[in-house]
Amino acid sequence: MSQVEKATSADGTTIAFEAYGTGPVAVVVGGAFCDRGAFRDLAQALGELGLTGVTYDRRGRGDSGDTQPYAVAREVEDLNAVIAAAGESASPAYAFGASSGGALVVEAIAAGAPIAKGSAIEVPYRSDAWPAPDDYIGTLERFEAAGDREGILRYFNNIVVGMPDEMVEGMKGTPMWDPMLAMTYTVKYDGLCLGGDDQNLPTETLGRVTVPFLSVCSSGTMMPALHDSAVVLADALPDARAVELSGEFHQVPAAVLAPVLADFYRS
């Protein structure tokens, strides 16, 4: 395992990351309930393909700080700090976002982050046919005000993801339960990266993402709106294409995904 390294964001927040391999930086940006361990295998695989594969704890998760007040712009600064700390001077950097982490990659590139090519898997922007939950951010904030972390976890998985309650109940007592509870307040951050209560495609922002972009979906994502979100995003970006890879629900194994990303970044 790589040693945990630290970057300092513009507002002084400490951001923990791990880096594997040498070469241009390829950062993996996790989505909801993901810390740096969730994509360690992908970072390692990228590191074996001539890149510096990086996975990090977004603010409020794992070993990273959580300076308040929160703003999406602060998370963009966090990503910039990680790229600077892990990268080589004058070398290009790349970023891959998982789910709502892809929305953060979009926001970062649109804001001028030093990312030469972007990529993401199934960014869950919504539509009139697939609307976001009503009063989404307010609901999360009410759970937070009550200190109800389990309420957030259940609400997200039941209402946002559509997972049956018995599946959520089955997580209790497993090794994933306590780490997920620890990250519950950051679910709001993912929602804000997607646009808050209005999570439709951010057309103006997407228009500023002029670098090449690869939008990935998994063959195992049987929820049509989520699977097809990859094509919807690619069609809305100035320079993008979509690709389906063999995988499970909302994820593609590192052994399948990493070579495709590496080839795209180098092309």
N, C-alpha and C positions, 0 to 999 in steps of 0.2 A: 504494500500500500504506500502511496505517496505521502510524504510528510504534509501536514496541514500548514498552508501558508496563509498570510494575512495581507489584504489590501486595505487602504484607507480611502474611503469615499470622500467626496467634496465637502460633505457636512460633518466629517470626522468619524463617521460610522465605520467600525471594523467589519470587513467582509472576509469570511473564511473560504478558502478554495484549495483544490488539489490539482496538480498539473502532472501530466504523463507524456513522456516522449520529448522530442525536440522538433523545431520547425515552426511554421506559421501557427498562430494560436487559433484553435477551434473550440469556442466556448459552448457548453451545453447549458441551457436555461430551463430549469424545471418549472412545472406548473403547480397547481394546487396540491397541497400535502406532500410536496417533494422537497427533500433536502439534498445535499450534495451526494449522499450515498445512493440515491435513487438512480443516478446516471453514471456511477463510477465505471461500470462495465463499458459504457459507450465512450467515455473519455479515455479509458485504457485502450480500447480498440482503435480509436483515432490516433492515439499516441504510437501505436504499432504501425501506422500507415504514413509515417513521415510528417506528422503534425504534432503540435503540443495540445493534447486533449485536456480540456479544463472543465471541471464541474465545481459548482460553488453553492454555498448556502445563501439564498436570497435573504434580504434583511428580515429579521424577526424569526429566522429559522436556524436550527443547529447552533453553530458557534459564531454566528454573525450578530451584530448589534441591531438595534431597532429604534434609532433616534426619531423622535416625534417632532412636528406632525408629519404624517406620511404624505407623500405625493409621488405619482408615477415618475415625475422628473428625477426624484431622488434615486429611484431604482435604475433609471438610465445612467445616472452618475455612478452607481455601484458597478454596473456592467462595464462602463468605461474604465473604472479603477482596476477591475480584475484583468481586463485586457492589457492595460499598461503594466501591471505588476507581473503578469505571466509572459508577456510578449517580448519579442526582440525588436529593437529599434528599426524602423523602416521596413518592417515585415508586414504583410497584409494580415488581417484578422477576419475570422469567420464566426458565425453564430448560428446555433440550431436551437429552436424553442420547442418544448413539448407542451402541447395543448395551450393553456393560457400563457405559458412561457413564450409561446410564439407571438402572442400579442405584445409582450414586452420587447421582443426582438424587433417587431414592426415599429413600435414607438421609438426605440433607440435609433434605428436606421433613419427614420423620418426626422429625428432631431439632430442628425449629423454625426452619430457615433462612428468611430473608425472601423467600420465593418465592410469588407469588400464584397462579400456575398452572404446572403441570409437564407435560412431554411427553417422549416417548422413542420410538425405533424399535427394535423387536424385541429387547427385553431378554432375554438367553438364560438365564432361570431354568430349571432342569432339573425333571424329574419321574421317577417310577419307570419310565415308558416311554422316557425320554430321560435316562439318568443321567449325572452328571458323571464324568470319569475317576477311577479309584481313586487315592487318595493324591495328589491333584492338587497341593496346596501343597507337600507333602514332595518330590515329584518336581521341581518347579521349584526348590526350595531346594537340592537336590542338584546340579542343573545349575549353579546360581549358585555354590555352594561350589567347584565344579571350574573356575569361570571359563569355562564352556562356553556362550557366548551363542548360537552357532549351534544348539546342541542344544536350547535353549529355543525358538528360532524354529521349528525343524523339529517339535518335539514339539507346540507349540501349533497349528501349521497342519495337521499330519498327524492328530493324535489329537483335538484339541479341535474344530477346524473341519471335519476330514474331507477335507482337500485332498490329492489324490494327490501322491506325492513328486516326480514329474516336474514338477508345477506349481511346487512350492517350489524345485526345482533351477533352473527357468527364471527365478526372481527374481534369482539370483546374477549379479552384473555389471551389474544395472540400477541406476538412480539411487535406487531405494527400498531397496536391500539394506543399505547402511551405516547409514542412519537407523533402519531397523528393528532392526538389531543393537544400536544404541545404546540402544534402549528396552526391550530384552528383560527386564531385571530388574523392570520395572514391570508385566509381565504378571501377576506374583503379586498386585500391588495390585488389578488388575481382578478377579482370582479372589476376593480377600478382600471386595471390595465386593459380590460376588454371594453371599457366604456361606462362602467357603473350600472345604472338602471337601464340605459339604452345601449345594448350590446350588438347593435346592427353593424354592418361593415362600415368602418370609419373612412369613407371615400376620400376625404381631403387628405387625411394622414397617409393613406395607401398611395396616393398620387405622388407623395414625396419619397417613396421607397423606390428609387431609380436604379439601385444595384440589382444584379441578377438574383433571383430568388427561386428556391426549389420547395414546392409545397407537396408534402407527403401524406398519403393515407395508407391505412392498413387493410389488407384483405379480410382480416378478422373483425373489423368494425361493422357489425350488422345493423347499427342504428343509421338509417339512410342519411339523415340530415348531418350527422357528425362525419360520416365517411365522405359525403359529397362536399363537405366544407373545404376540403383541399382544392378541389377544382374551382369552387366559388372564389376562394382567395386568389388563386393563380390568375383567374380571369379578371380580377379587379386590380391587379398589380401591373405596373408598366412593363416589367421585364421578368416574367415568371413562367414556369411550367409546373404541371402536376404529375406525380407518379404514384402508382399503387405498388406497395411492397408486401411481401408475404409476412403476415404477423397475426397477432391476437387482437383482442378488443383494445383499441386506442393505443396500441404500442407495437413496435417492430423490434425484434431481437437485435442486439448490438452487432452480432456477426453478419446480419443482413444489411442493417442500416449504415454502419460505419463505412464500408467500401463505396456505397452509393454517394454518401456525403463527401468522402475524400475525392472521388472522381469529379464530382460537381465543383468542389472548391478549386481543384487544379485545372479544370477545363478552361 
